Amino acid sequence: MNNRYLVSRDRFIAAAPARIFEVLATPALHSEIDGSGTVRGAQPRGPERLGPGVEFGMEMNVKVDYKILNTVTEFEEGRRIGWRHFYGHVWRYLLEPATDAAGIPGTLVTEQWDARQVRGKFFLRLAGYLRRHPDNIENTLARLDTYVSDSYAAGRRTAG
């Protein structure tokens, strides 16, 4: 499925799809899980939670600070969420209930950067996105795993 303009990585996370989806659907948490180091935070006055067609802005930094507007283009509660940047590429997360080799229940999380429909792909190559995104996605999935595990453990400590 991977090609030059569709970068896809997955990771098993020992948490329910609904728990992971809540993190992904909350723009204020995107900077917590971002593995690229470019997402600084959600823009003020934006939505607290994403849904179909919702627009949300993010504070970004790639050598300089900038803002980016996104539109949710794919949304299936607990299973799929994706948003399109102004340039046309899509960030997408797919969540499938799964069990690991030890029989632990959780979720297979697939993150994708999809630029197959983008015009001007030359600029994406020139900016180095095709080289950086595989590692950035791996890092994001690892941070998502840590965030979900840490927040779960913190919740268990306060509840117990």
Buried (B, 14 or more C-beta within 10 A) or exposed (E): EEEEBBBBBBBBBBBBBEBBBBBBBBBEBBBBBBBBEBBBBBBEEBBEEBEEEBEBBBBBEEEEEEEBBBBBBBBEEBBBBBBBBEEBBBBBBBBBEBEEEEEEEBBBBBBBBBBEEBEEBEEBEEEEBBEBBBEBBBBBBBBBBEBBEEBBEEEEEEEE
